[in-house]
Amino acid sequence: SKYANQLCEGIMFHVTDRRRFRSVAAGLHLLRLVIAAHRDEFAWLPYPTAANAPGYGHFDRLIGNVTVRTQIEQLDAADAVPVIHAWTAVPTWAQRVEPFLLYT
């Protein structure tokens, strides 16, 4: 590991309202903050998996496109909230999943 045998600081989330917590949006905001705070040190490293052996573009595959990665590197604090909200908005989600719900 890159930081083996080194003390690494971290954060811990305590979600108090799981219905209102937007985990993907929170993760993108956190990622934007890390990039901004460590711009000179931050790098997208390969993350090899069985489906992506070389590991390149892993974040792009997880998030669904390249645009989010390239834009999040450039977002400033003023633009972050509306842009990340637009990326993660799913206005028709409840209607789309309703036929598949076992319990209501």
N, C-alpha and C positions, 0 to 999 in steps of 0.2 A: 504494500500500500504506500501511496505517496507520503502519508503522514504517520507511518508506523513509529511507535514509541514516542510520539509527541502528544502533548495535551492539546485537545481541540475543544474550543468553546462551541456552544450550540444554543438552540432555543427549543422550547416545548410549548405546543399549542394545547390549550384546554378549551375545547368547544363546549359552550354553554347552551347553545341553541342549534341542534343538529339540523333542524328544518330550514333555518336561515343561513347556515354556514355554507359558503360556496367554495368547496375545496379546490377545484381547478383554478378559480379566480385567485384564491389566496395563494396557491402555489406559484402562479404567474407573477403576482405582486412581489412575493418573496424572492423569486428568481430575478426580477428586475432590480430589486434593492441590492442583492448580492453582486450583480453585474456592475451596478453603479458604484458600489462601495469598493470593489476590487477590480476595476476596469483593466488595470495593467497586469493583473495576475489571472484573471478569468479566462478560461479556454473551454471550448466544447471538445471533450475528449471522446475517443471511440469507446463504445460499450458493446462488446461482442455478445451476441446471443445465438441460440440455435437458428433463429429465423433470419439473423443478420450477422453472419460470421465475422465480417470485417469490423462491424460495429459503428461504421460511419453513418451519420444522419439519424441516430437513434431518437433524439428528441423530436425531429421532424416527423418521424413515423408515429411516435406516440401522440403528438398533438394534431397530426393530420395534414400539415402543410409546412412549407419552408417559410412562408411569410411571417408567421408568429415569431420564429427564432430571429429572423433578420430585423424585424421591427422592435422586438423587446430589447434588443441591444441598444437601440437609439431612443427609446421612450424617455421623456423627462417626467418628473413627478406630476406636473400639471396635466399632462395628457394621459397618464397611466390609467386612471379610474375609468373614464369613458371608453377608452380603447379596449382595455381588458374586459370591461362589461360587454362590449359589442362582440368580442371574440367568444365569450362564454354564454351569451344569451341563447336560450332555447325556449322561445315562447310557446311552441306547440308540443313540448315534451309530454306534458300530462295527458293530452289527448292522444298522442301517438302510442304511449305505453299502456293506456287504460285497458285495451282488450287483452293484455297479457298478464294483468295483475291477478293474483290468486285471492288476495284479501283486499278489502277496501275499508 
